[in-house]
């Protein structure tokens, strides 16, 4: 096996790794929401700690879980794209003139943003401090802007962060 073929094999394996990571992150996201939903249905109004109900605690935990998975999703997407640009013949990107932004990445980011805001809104509805929930929503908006700018730069060929 020559050096170029070995390099392409390594790039291909790394791309599969990041694709698998993204799938596993979505699985964790769905598993968490299954657990949170079951906790809210079964114990929602019960008190957890002090005056906090189980549903408030689960909504705050959900905000944290989504934020972590969201950052991991951005990271995996950025690394996958960087590797794909090094060897586009391994994993070609389909022509998407008409549906340029309708793909797994934007749908995943939209899902994370929508559920993040849902949990922020739910925490307010269930009696948590609206200022803190509003601050958490602002952090989510910053995540969303960071992702939108990063993804826009990827799709429009901005290579300023590649050295």
C-alpha positions in Angstrom: 0.0 0.0 0.0 1.5 3.3 -1.0 1.6 6.4 1.2 -1.3 8.2 -0.6 -3.6 5.1 -0.3 -2.7 4.7 3.3 -3.5 8.4 3.9 -6.8 8.1 2.1 -7.7 5.1 4.2 -6.9 7.0 7.4 -9.0 9.9 6.3 -11.9 7.6 5.3 -11.8 5.9 8.8 -11.7 9.3 10.5 -14.7 10.5 8.5 -16.7 7.3 9.4 -15.7 7.9 13.0 -17.2 11.4 13.0 -20.3 10.3 11.2 -20.8 7.6 13.8 -20.2 10.1 16.6 -23.0 12.3 15.2 -25.4 9.3 15.1 -24.5 8.3 18.7 -25.0 11.9 19.9 -28.5 11.9 18.4 -29.1 8.6 20.2 -28.0 10.1 23.5 -30.2 13.1 22.9 -33.2 11.0 22.3 -32.5 8.7 25.2 -32.2 11.7 27.6 -35.5 13.0 26.4 -37.1 9.7 26.9 -35.8 9.7 30.5 -36.8 13.3 31.1 -40.3 12.8 29.7 -40.8 9.7 31.8 -39.7 11.6 34.9 -42.0 14.5 34.2 -45.0 12.3 33.5 -44.4 10.1 36.6 -43.0 12.6 39.2 -43.5 16.0 37.6 -45.1 17.9 40.5 -43.2 16.1 43.3 -40.6 18.1 45.1 -37.0 17.3 44.4 -34.9 19.7 46.4 -36.4 22.4 48.5 -39.1 24.1 46.5 -37.9 22.8 43.1 -40.3 20.3 41.5 -38.9 17.3 39.6 -40.0 18.8 36.3 -38.1 22.1 36.9 -35.0 20.1 37.8 -35.4 17.9 34.7 -35.9 20.9 32.5 -32.7 22.5 33.8 -30.8 19.2 33.4 -32.2 19.0 29.8 -30.9 22.4 29.0 -27.5 21.4 30.2 -27.6 18.0 28.3 -28.7 19.7 25.1 -26.0 22.3 25.4 -23.3 19.7 25.8 -24.6 17.6 22.9 -25.0 20.7 20.7 -21.4 21.7 21.2 -20.3 18.1 20.5 -22.4 18.2 17.3 -20.8 21.4 16.1 -17.3 20.0 16.8 -18.0 16.7 15.0 -19.5 18.5 12.0 -16.6 20.9 11.7 -14.0 18.1 11.9 -15.9 16.0 9.4 -16.1 18.8 7.0 -12.4 19.7 7.3 -11.5 16.1 6.6 -13.9 15.8 3.7 -12.3 18.8 2.0 -8.9 17.0 2.2 -10.2 14.1 0.2 -13.6 14.8 -1.5 -13.3 11.7 -3.6 -13.8 9.5 -0.5 -17.1 11.0 0.5 -18.5 13.3 -2.3 -21.0 15.9 -1.3 -24.1 15.8 -3.5 -25.0 18.8 -5.6 -27.6 20.8 -3.6 -28.3 24.0 -5.5 -32.0 23.9 -4.6 -31.9 22.6 -1.1 -28.5 24.0 0.0 -29.2 24.1 3.7 -31.6 21.2 4.0 -29.3 18.4 5.2 -28.5 16.4 8.4 -26.5 19.1 9.9 -29.0 21.9 9.7 -31.8 19.7 10.7 -29.9 18.5 13.7 -28.9 22.0 14.7 -32.6 23.1 14.3 -33.7 20.2 16.5 -31.2 21.1 19.2 -32.2 24.8 19.1 -35.9 24.1 19.2 -35.7 21.6 22.1 -33.3 23.9 24.0 -35.8 26.8 23.7 -38.6 24.4 24.7 -36.9 23.5 27.9 -36.1 27.1 28.7 -39.8 28.0 28.1 -41.0 25.0 30.1 -38.8 25.9 33.1 -40.4 29.4 33.2 -43.9 27.9 32.9 -43.2 25.5 35.7 -42.1 28.2 38.1 -38.4 28.6 37.7 -36.9 32.1 37.8 -37.6 33.7 34.4 -34.4 35.8 34.5 -32.2 32.7 34.8 -34.2 30.9 32.2 -34.0 34.0 30.0 -30.2 34.0 30.5 -30.0 30.4 29.5 -32.1 31.1 26.4 -29.6 33.9 25.5 -26.8 31.4 25.8 -28.7 29.1 23.5 -29.1 31.9 21.0 -25.3 32.5 21.2 -24.8 28.8 20.5 -27.2 29.0 17.6 -25.4 32.1 16.1 -22.0 30.4 16.6 -23.2 27.4 14.7 -24.9 29.3 12.0 -21.8 31.4 11.3 -19.5 28.4 11.4 -21.7 26.4 9.1 -22.2 29.3 6.7 -18.4 29.7 6.5 -18.1 26.0 5.8 -20.6 26.0 3.0 -19.2 29.2 1.4 -15.6 28.1 1.4 -14.2 30.4 4.1 -10.9 28.7 4.9 -9.6 31.3 7.3 -9.5 28.9 10.3 -7.5 26.2 8.4 -3.8 26.3 8.8 
